[in-house]
């Protein structure tokens, strides 16, 4: 059964942010958050973005959602 690897997806988000030159504040503003806690949770692998936020960050990074999410089979 395929499942999202939350930790690897978080590492992927962190890596893409660094590569594309985005700061946490940039993602926070694009997603409309008042605080950056959600982005830090994503990057730590504590949670994944909602579909709406995944669409926003995929557009920001110039990638598809499939390129952000890491799927494993268990």
ROLUM-713140 format. One line per field, with one value per atom (N, C-alpha, C): residue number from 1; atom name; x, y, z. Coordinates in steps of 0.1 Angstrom, whole numbers, plus 5000, padded with zeros to 4 digits. Layout:
BEGIN
pos: (NUM | ...)
site: (CA | ...)
xx: (X | ...)
yy: (Y | ...)
zz: (Z | ...)
***
This chain:
BEGIN
pos: (1 | 1 | 1 | 2 | 2 | 2 | 3 | 3 | 3 | 4 | 4 | 4 | 5 | 5 | 5 | 6 | 6 | 6 | 7 | 7 | 7 | 8 | 8 | 8 | 9 | 9 | 9 | 10 | 10 | 10 | 11 | 11 | 11 | 12 | 12 | 12 | 13 | 13 | 13 | 14 | 14 | 14 | 15 | 15 | 15 | 16 | 16 | 16 | 17 | 17 | 17 | 18 | 18 | 18 | 19 | 19 | 19 | 20 | 20 | 20 | 21 | 21 | 21 | 22 | 22 | 22 | 23 | 23 | 23 | 24 | 24 | 24 | 25 | 25 | 25 | 26 | 26 | 26 | 27 | 27 | 27 | 28 | 28 | 28 | 29 | 29 | 29 | 30 | 30 | 30 | 31 | 31 | 31 | 32 | 32 | 32 | 33 | 33 | 33 | 34 | 34 | 34 | 35 | 35 | 35 | 36 | 36 | 36 | 37 | 37 | 37 | 38 | 38 | 38 | 39 | 39 | 39 | 40 | 40 | 40 | 41 | 41 | 41 | 42 | 42 | 42 | 43 | 43 | 43 | 44 | 44 | 44 | 45 | 45 | 45 | 46 | 46 | 46 | 47 | 47 | 47 | 48 | 48 | 48 | 49 | 49 | 49 | 50 | 50 | 50 | 51 | 51 | 51 | 52 | 52 | 52 | 53 | 53 | 53 | 54 | 54 | 54 | 55 | 55 | 55 | 56 | 56 | 56 | 57 | 57 | 57 | 58 | 58 | 58 | 59 | 59 | 59 | 60 | 60 | 60 | 61 | 61 | 61 | 62 | 62 | 62 | 63 | 63 | 63 | 64 | 64 | 64 | 65 | 65 | 65 | 66 | 66 | 66 | 67 | 67 | 67 | 68 | 68 | 68 | 69 | 69 | 69 | 70 | 70 | 70 | 71 | 71 | 71 | 72 | 72 | 72 | 73 | 73 | 73 | 74 | 74 | 74)
site: (N | CA | C | N | CA | C | N | CA | C | N | CA | C | N | CA | C | N | CA | C | N | CA | C | N | CA | C | N | CA | C | N | CA | C | N | CA | C | N | CA | C | N | CA | C | N | CA | C | N | CA | C | N | CA | C | N | CA | C | N | CA | C | N | CA | C | N | CA | C | N | CA | C | N | CA | C | N | CA | C | N | CA | C | N | CA | C | N | CA | C | N | CA | C | N | CA | C | N | CA | C | N | CA | C | N | CA | C | N | CA | C | N | CA | C | N | CA | C | N | CA | C | N | CA | C | N | CA | C | N | CA | C | N | CA | C | N | CA | C | N | CA | C | N | CA | C | N | CA | C | N | CA | C | N | CA | C | N | CA | C | N | CA | C | N | CA | C | N | CA | C | N | CA | C | N | CA | C | N | CA | C | N | CA | C | N | CA | C | N | CA | C | N | CA | C | N | CA | C | N | CA | C | N | CA | C | N | CA | C | N | CA | C | N | CA | C | N | CA | C | N | CA | C | N | CA | C | N | CA | C | N | CA | C | N | CA | C | N | CA | C | N | CA | C | N | CA | C | N | CA | C | N | CA | C | N | CA | C)
xx: (5008 | 5000 | 5009 | 5007 | 5015 | 5011 | 5021 | 5019 | 5029 | 5026 | 5035 | 5045 | 5058 | 5069 | 5070 | 5064 | 5063 | 5077 | 5086 | 5099 | 5107 | 5106 | 5113 | 5107 | 5093 | 5086 | 5091 | 5092 | 5096 | 5110 | 5119 | 5133 | 5133 | 5124 | 5123 | 5118 | 5108 | 5104 | 5115 | 5122 | 5133 | 5144 | 5147 | 5157 | 5153 | 5140 | 5135 | 5135 | 5131 | 5132 | 5146 | 5155 | 5169 | 5174 | 5171 | 5175 | 5169 | 5156 | 5149 | 5151 | 5158 | 5161 | 5149 | 5140 | 5128 | 5131 | 5127 | 5127 | 5114 | 5114 | 5102 | 5091 | 5096 | 5086 | 5080 | 5087 | 5081 | 5070 | 5072 | 5062 | 5050 | 5053 | 5043 | 5034 | 5039 | 5031 | 5023 | 5029 | 5022 | 5010 | 5012 | 5001 | 4991 | 4994 | 4985 | 4985 | 4996 | 4997 | 5001 | 4996 | 5000 | 5013 | 5016 | 5029 | 5036 | 5048 | 5056 | 5055 | 5048 | 5049 | 5045 | 5036 | 5032 | 5043 | 5050 | 5061 | 5072 | 5075 | 5085 | 5081 | 5068 | 5063 | 5065 | 5063 | 5065 | 5079 | 5088 | 5102 | 5108 | 5103 | 5107 | 5101 | 5091 | 5085 | 5074 | 5069 | 5058 | 5045 | 5044 | 5031 | 5034 | 5024 | 5025 | 5015 | 5018 | 5008 | 4995 | 4985 | 4972 | 4973 | 4963 | 4963 | 4964 | 4956 | 4956 | 4970 | 4977 | 4990 | 5000 | 4998 | 5007 | 5007 | 4995 | 4994 | 5001 | 5000 | 5007 | 5022 | 5027 | 5042 | 5047 | 5040 | 5044 | 5045 | 5036 | 5036 | 5048 | 5050 | 5061 | 5075 | 5076 | 5089 | 5090 | 5079 | 5080 | 5081 | 5074 | 5074 | 5060 | 5059 | 5046 | 5045 | 5033 | 5031 | 5038 | 5038 | 5045 | 5060 | 5065 | 5080 | 5082 | 5072 | 5074 | 5071 | 5061 | 5057 | 5066 | 5070 | 5078 | 5069 | 5066 | 5057 | 5065 | 5062 | 5068 | 5057 | 5061 | 5051 | 5054 | 5043 | 5045 | 5036)
yy: (4988 | 5000 | 5012 | 5022 | 5034 | 5044 | 5050 | 5059 | 5071 | 5083 | 5094 | 5092 | 5094 | 5094 | 5108 | 5111 | 5125 | 5131 | 5123 | 5129 | 5132 | 5123 | 5125 | 5137 | 5138 | 5149 | 5162 | 5162 | 5174 | 5178 | 5168 | 5171 | 5176 | 5171 | 5175 | 5190 | 5194 | 5207 | 5217 | 5213 | 5221 | 5223 | 5212 | 5212 | 5221 | 5220 | 5228 | 5243 | 5246 | 5260 | 5265 | 5258 | 5262 | 5264 | 5254 | 5254 | 5266 | 5269 | 5279 | 5293 | 5293 | 5306 | 5312 | 5303 | 5308 | 5307 | 5317 | 5317 | 5312 | 5308 | 5304 | 5315 | 5327 | 5338 | 5340 | 5336 | 5336 | 5326 | 5314 | 5303 | 5307 | 5312 | 5316 | 5327 | 5337 | 5347 | 5341 | 5333 | 5327 | 5318 | 5311 | 5303 | 5310 | 5323 | 5331 | 5328 | 5322 | 5319 | 5332 | 5333 | 5344 | 5341 | 5328 | 5324 | 5313 | 5311 | 5301 | 5287 | 5284 | 5271 | 5259 | 5261 | 5250 | 5247 | 5257 | 5254 | 5246 | 5250 | 5243 | 5229 | 5227 | 5213 | 5205 | 5211 | 5204 | 5200 | 5210 | 5207 | 5197 | 5196 | 5186 | 5173 | 5172 | 5159 | 5156 | 5166 | 5163 | 5163 | 5169 | 5170 | 5173 | 5172 | 5175 | 5187 | 5195 | 5205 | 5200 | 5208 | 5204 | 5204 | 5199 | 5199 | 5213 | 5222 | 5236 | 5242 | 5240 | 5245 | 5238 | 5225 | 5218 | 5224 | 5228 | 5234 | 5247 | 5255 | 5268 | 5266 | 5257 | 5256 | 5250 | 5241 | 5235 | 5246 | 5255 | 5266 | 5275 | 5278 | 5286 | 5280 | 5267 | 5261 | 5257 | 5258 | 5255 | 5240 | 5232 | 5217 | 5212 | 5199 | 5193 | 5188 | 5185 | 5180 | 5167 | 5159 | 5146 | 5147 | 5158 | 5160 | 5164 | 5169 | 5172 | 5161 | 5153 | 5142 | 5130 | 5124 | 5111 | 5100 | 5091 | 5079 | 5067 | 5059 | 5046 | 5035 | 5023 | 5012 | 5004 | 5001 | 4993 | 4981)
zz: (5000 | 5000 | 5000 | 4991 | 4991 | 5002 | 5008 | 5019 | 5017 | 5022 | 5021 | 5032 | 5028 | 5038 | 5042 | 5054 | 5059 | 5061 | 5067 | 5070 | 5057 | 5047 | 5034 | 5027 | 5027 | 5021 | 5027 | 5040 | 5047 | 5043 | 5042 | 5038 | 5023 | 5015 | 5001 | 5001 | 5009 | 5009 | 5014 | 5024 | 5029 | 5018 | 5011 | 5001 | 4989 | 4985 | 4974 | 4978 | 4990 | 4995 | 4994 | 4998 | 4998 | 4983 | 4975 | 4961 | 4953 | 4956 | 4949 | 4955 | 4967 | 4974 | 4981 | 4985 | 4993 | 5008 | 5016 | 5030 | 5036 | 5048 | 5055 | 5054 | 5056 | 5055 | 5041 | 5031 | 5017 | 5016 | 5021 | 5020 | 5029 | 5041 | 5051 | 5044 | 5038 | 5031 | 5020 | 5012 | 5000 | 5005 | 5016 | 5021 | 5030 | 5033 | 5041 | 5056 | 5061 | 5075 | 5083 | 5095 | 5104 | 5111 | 5113 | 5119 | 5110 | 5112 | 5104 | 5109 | 5120 | 5126 | 5117 | 5109 | 5099 | 5090 | 5085 | 5076 | 5083 | 5095 | 5103 | 5106 | 5108 | 5110 | 5097 | 5086 | 5073 | 5071 | 5074 | 5071 | 5081 | 5093 | 5103 | 5100 | 5092 | 5089 | 5100 | 5107 | 5117 | 5110 | 5099 | 5091 | 5077 | 5068 | 5054 | 5051 | 5041 | 5037 | 5033 | 5035 | 5029 | 5014 | 5007 | 4992 | 4987 | 4993 | 4989 | 4990 | 5001 | 5003 | 4995 | 4992 | 4983 | 4969 | 4965 | 4952 | 4951 | 4962 | 4963 | 4963 | 4971 | 4971 | 4959 | 4953 | 4940 | 4929 | 4929 | 4919 | 4923 | 4935 | 4939 | 4935 | 4937 | 4934 | 4919 | 4912 | 4897 | 4895 | 4904 | 4903 | 4903 | 4902 | 4904 | 4918 | 4922 | 4936 | 4937 | 4927 | 4927 | 4929 | 4926 | 4928 | 4942 | 4950 | 4964 | 4973 | 4970 | 4979 | 4976 | 4987 | 4986 | 4991 | 4982 | 4985 | 4987 | 4997 | 4999 | 4999 | 4996 | 4996 | 5009 | 5016 | 5028 | 5028)
***
